Amino acid sequence: MSVLIVSASRRTDIPAFFSEWFYSRLRAGYLYVKNPFNPRQIKRVSLRKEDVTCFVFWTKNPEKFIERIDELAGYDYYFQFTLTPYGNDAEPRLPEKEKLLECFIDLSRKIGKERIVWRYDPILVSKKYTQDFHFRMFEKFSERLANHAEKCVISFLDMYRNTQRNAGSLGLKEITVSESEEIAASLSKIAGKYGLRLECCSEPHDFSRFSIPKAKCIDGELIARISGKELAFPKDKNQRKECGCASSVDIGAYNTCLHSCLYCYANYNPKAVLSNIKKHDPGSPLLLGK
């Protein structure tokens, strides 16, 4: 039996900004996606129920998307919901955290906590966002979400060149191995206190001695559990070697996320975002253009 996992999306927040387009394509039964490194290379992706093994939705604010969640009836899916404690200096266009916490809880009640993964990533460290800040806020969030999620995934910020340029105003510090261990150990204790499993995404360092295994964000075991099917899930060869994700097809596009988080790797050219958004047509099989 063939496996088609549709990732929506590591490259942009489809639930937040492109829900009308997604549900339109769901009704049509297919979409087209451009290769981000070769825009002339276009792939047709079937969205028929008999073809899609699972959708994995990545989002920071799915409020509008979940108003139509019933349209996903008959599909297997789960959400990666990123919920971090930063202010609008780092996340300038996100709603207040209280609203996002309520959105998370609402989604969990609708679909079940096994189908929503809390992501507390990336972890930033600066004079403002200290270790003590993270310990305090992670405990606050864990207490609120403990009955509405089974696990939390953490990661530490990778200081890509574009990230250093775009996030320069935040005064971010490089996180040493010993600092990452201190943070991981404390977060693990907090997560355990509230009955949450803690996993770590795409980190070269091993945190297993703090009871933190490596995460598989496109998780074959979770998909098998949700779907009730025993399937083979090959590893995604297009991700970093530290990544344990199963192979998937990502249907998003870079430089299209209006959250405009300063640390984001997917908006590597902020000036291109608005011009790209103008190319979006909810009726097109392509996310951008026709």
C-alpha positions, 0 to 999 in steps of 0.5 A, a space after each residue: 500500500 502506497 504512503 502519501 503524507 502531506 505536510 502543510 507546511 514546514 514552509 508557511 502557516 497554511 492553517 492561519 493564512 491559506 485555509 480557504 485555498 486548502 479547503 478549495 483544493 480538498 474539494 477539487 481533490 488535487 493541487 500543484 506544488 512548485 519545487 522551491 529550488 526549481 520553480 519550473 518543476 511542478 508536481 501534482 499532489 492528489 488530495 483524494 481520501 483514498 490517496 492521502 495517508 495523513 495530513 500533518 498541519 504546522 501552525 501557530 494560529 489555526 483559529 480560522 482553519 478549525 472553523 471548517 475542520 469537519 471538512 476533514 472528515 474521512 481523512 487522518 491528520 494531526 497538528 503541530 501547534 507552535 506555542 511559544 512565550 515571546 513578545 511582539 518584538 520576536 513575533 510581531 503579528 501573533 495574537 495574545 498568548 492567552 488567545 492562542 492557549 484557548 485556541 489550542 485547548 479548543 482544537 484539542 477538545 474538537 479532535 482529541 489530544 493525541 492529534 495535537 502536538 505542542 511545539 515549544 520551539 525554537 528556544 531563544 536566549 537573550 537578556 530578555 529571554 533568559 533561562 529563568 524566563 523559559 522555566 517560568 513560562 514553560 511551567 505556566 503553559 504546561 499547566 494550561 495544556 497538560 490535559 490537552 496534549 500528550 507531548 511537547 517538542 522542543 528545539 534550540 534556535 539554529 543561527 542561520 545567516 538569514 536568522 542572524 540578519 533578521 533577528 539582529 534586534 533581539 540580541 540573541 545569544 549562541 546557546 552552548 552545549 552546557 546551557 542547552 543541557 541545563 535548559 533541557 534538564 529543567 524543562 524535562 522535569 517540568 514536563 514530567 510534573 504535568 504528565 507531558 512527554 518531552 521530545 527534541 527536534 533535529 538536535 545533534 546533541 543527545 538529551 536522552 539522559 534527561 528523558 528527552 528522546 529525538 522527535 519525529 515530527 512527521 511521525 510514522 508511529 503516531 500516524 499508524 496509531 491514528 489511522 489504525 493501519 500498519 504501514 512502512 514509513 521511509 525516512 525523509 532523505 531531504 531533511 537534516 541527518 538529525 531529523 527522524 521524520 518520515 518522508 512527506 510531500 510539503 505543499 507550502 512555499 517559502 516567504 509567504 508567512 505573515 506572522 513575520 517572526 524574526 527568527 523564522 527560517 522560512 521567511 528568509 527574505 521578508 521583503 518578498 513576503 508581501 509581493 508573494 502574497 499578492 500572487 495568491 489566488 484561493 481558486 488556483 491549484 498553486 499556492 502562488 500564481 496560476 
